[in-house]
Each structure stands twice: as structure tokens, then as C-alpha cells.
Amino acid sequence: MRNYINLLEAIEQGCPTATHNIDVNLKNRQKAIDEYHYGPANPNKAEDYWNKSAKIFNVTTATAKTMLCGNCAAFDVSDSMRKCISKGIKGDESSVDANASINLADLGYCNFLHFKCAGSRSCKAWVTGGPITEKDKNKSAD
């Protein structure tokens, strides 16, 4: 019941469902893996992934390695989004340091594929110009 209440509170605060519902997040992430070449699973051992990405984008492997979620225009790392992610990780556990996980994984939110995304990964939906910050959100409100 408390999880349901947390989800409703998150939605009222403008937080995407996937930031608070692990099942929705995992479903959307799996779709990103299956349909949009989201990866690599392990960025430290990813040569095959980057070679495939280079072919998808018709660029060199070196260029493909620069096309990260962390610099994608759909990657939202604004303070408000990170608060949504933090609250979703914490839930009712006040002793959980959600920001440690967010910072270690360089987590943000993919506005295209609707899931919590790691900055060191990439996918076929990548577009130049990111990430989204609070400053960008304030500009769009003007």
C-alpha cells in the first residue's frame, strides 16, 4: 500500500512513473535493449557493442564511443529529475543513500525511452546536444 502511495505522490510532483516503479523501469529498459541497442551491459568490456554501434550510425568505432547517454539531448539530469529518481530509490527507507547510487551510475532519465538510464551507455535513439539540466528546463518554461 505504501508503494502505491509513493507512486501517487511522485506522479503529483511531476515524476515519471518509471522513476518510482521498478517494474515499469525494467520493462522500458528491456525494450530499449531489445529494440534500440541500449548498452553496453558492461561499459568496461564493450568492444563488440561499440563496433555494432559504429555500423548502426555509419561512423567509426571511436566516434560511436563518444555518443553516450550522458551527452544525449534526451538524458535528463536536472535537479528535479534526480530528486524524482532519488525518491524512487529510497522509497520508505530513510537510511538508503540514493544519491550515492545516482552519482556512481551517472543516472538520469531518458525522455525518449522512459527509463532510468546510465550516462556511460548509449542507444540508437541518441541525439546530440545534451544532457538536460535544470537550466534547460527553466528556459523551456519561459
C-alpha positions as CSV (number, residue, x, y, z in Angstrom):
1,M,0.0,0.0,0.0
2,R,2.8,2.4,0.9
3,N,4.4,1.8,-2.5
4,Y,1.1,2.8,-4.2
5,I,1.0,6.0,-2.1
6,N,4.6,6.8,-3.0
7,L,3.8,6.3,-6.7
8,L,0.8,8.7,-6.5
9,E,2.9,11.3,-4.7
10,A,5.6,11.0,-7.3
11,I,3.1,11.5,-10.1
12,E,1.6,14.5,-8.4
13,Q,5.1,16.0,-8.2
14,G,5.6,15.5,-11.9
15,C,7.9,12.5,-11.6
16,P,7.7,9.9,-14.4
17,T,6.3,6.5,-13.3
18,A,9.5,4.7,-14.2
19,T,11.4,6.7,-11.6
20,H,9.3,5.1,-8.8
21,N,8.1,1.8,-10.2
22,I,11.0,-0.7,-10.7
23,D,8.8,-3.0,-12.8
24,V,7.9,-0.2,-15.3
25,N,11.5,0.9,-15.4
26,L,12.8,-2.6,-16.1
27,K,10.2,-3.2,-18.8
28,N,11.1,0.1,-20.5
29,R,14.8,-0.6,-20.2
30,Q,14.4,-4.1,-21.7
31,K,12.5,-2.6,-24.6
32,A,15.5,-0.2,-25.0
33,I,17.9,-3.2,-25.0
34,D,15.8,-5.2,-27.4
35,E,14.7,-2.5,-29.9
36,Y,17.2,0.4,-29.5
37,H,20.5,-1.3,-28.9
38,Y,20.8,0.1,-25.3
39,G,24.1,-0.9,-23.8
40,P,26.7,-1.9,-23.4
41,A,25.8,-4.2,-20.5
42,N,29.3,-3.7,-19.1
43,P,30.9,-0.5,-20.3
44,N,34.3,-1.8,-19.2
45,K,34.1,-4.7,-21.6
46,A,32.2,-3.4,-24.6
47,E,34.3,-3.6,-27.8
48,D,31.6,-5.7,-29.7
49,Y,28.9,-3.2,-28.6
50,W,30.8,-0.2,-29.9
51,N,31.7,-1.9,-33.2
52,K,28.0,-2.7,-33.7
53,S,27.1,0.9,-32.8
54,A,29.6,2.2,-35.3
55,K,27.9,0.2,-38.0
56,I,24.4,1.3,-37.0
57,F,25.4,5.0,-37.1
58,N,27.8,4.6,-40.0
59,V,30.6,6.2,-38.1
60,T,34.0,5.0,-36.7
61,T,34.2,3.0,-33.5
62,A,36.0,5.9,-31.9
63,T,33.1,8.2,-32.8
64,A,30.5,5.7,-31.6
65,K,32.2,5.6,-28.2
66,T,31.5,9.4,-27.8
67,M,27.8,9.0,-28.4
68,L,26.8,8.4,-24.8
69,C,23.5,8.8,-22.9
70,G,25.4,11.3,-20.8
71,N,25.6,13.7,-23.7
72,C,22.3,12.9,-25.3
73,A,19.6,15.6,-25.6
74,A,17.1,13.2,-24.1
75,F,19.1,12.5,-21.0
76,D,17.6,14.4,-18.1
77,V,19.9,15.0,-15.2
78,S,18.2,18.1,-13.9
79,D,18.0,18.6,-10.1
80,S,14.2,18.0,-10.2
81,M,14.6,14.7,-12.2
82,R,17.4,13.5,-9.9
83,K,15.1,14.2,-6.9
84,C,12.4,12.0,-8.6
85,I,15.0,9.2,-9.1
86,S,16.3,9.6,-5.5
87,K,12.8,9.4,-4.0
88,G,12.1,6.3,-6.1
89,I,15.2,4.6,-5.0
90,K,14.7,5.4,-1.3
91,G,11.0,4.6,-1.1
92,D,10.4,4.4,2.7
93,E,14.0,3.5,3.5
94,S,15.4,6.7,5.1
95,S,18.8,5.0,5.6
96,V,19.3,4.5,1.9
97,D,21.8,6.8,0.2
98,A,20.1,7.1,-3.1
99,N,22.4,9.9,-4.3
100,A,25.4,7.6,-4.0
101,S,23.8,5.2,-6.5
102,I,22.8,8.0,-8.8
103,N,26.3,9.5,-8.8
104,L,28.1,6.2,-9.2
105,A,25.9,5.1,-12.1
106,D,25.6,8.7,-13.5
107,L,21.9,8.1,-13.6
108,G,19.5,10.3,-15.4
109,Y,16.1,9.8,-17.1
110,C,15.7,9.0,-20.8
111,N,12.8,11.2,-22.1
112,F,12.7,9.2,-25.3
113,L,12.5,5.6,-23.9
114,H,11.1,6.4,-20.4
115,F,13.5,4.7,-18.0
116,K,16.4,5.5,-15.6
117,C,19.5,5.5,-17.8
118,A,23.2,5.3,-17.1
119,G,25.3,8.1,-18.6
120,S,28.0,5.7,-19.8
121,R,25.7,3.8,-22.1
122,S,24.2,4.6,-25.5
123,C,21.4,3.6,-27.9
124,K,20.0,4.1,-31.4
125,A,17.8,7.0,-30.2
126,W,20.9,9.1,-29.3
127,V,20.8,12.8,-30.4
128,T,23.4,15.5,-29.9
129,G,23.1,18.4,-27.5
130,G,22.6,17.0,-24.0
131,P,22.2,16.4,-21.3
132,I,19.2,18.3,-20.0
133,T,19.8,20.3,-16.9
134,E,17.6,22.4,-14.6
135,K,18.7,25.5,-16.6
136,D,17.3,23.9,-19.8
137,K,14.0,23.2,-18.0
138,N,13.8,26.8,-16.8
139,K,14.4,28.0,-20.4
140,S,11.5,26.0,-21.7
141,A,9.2,27.4,-19.0
142,D,9.8,31.0,-20.3
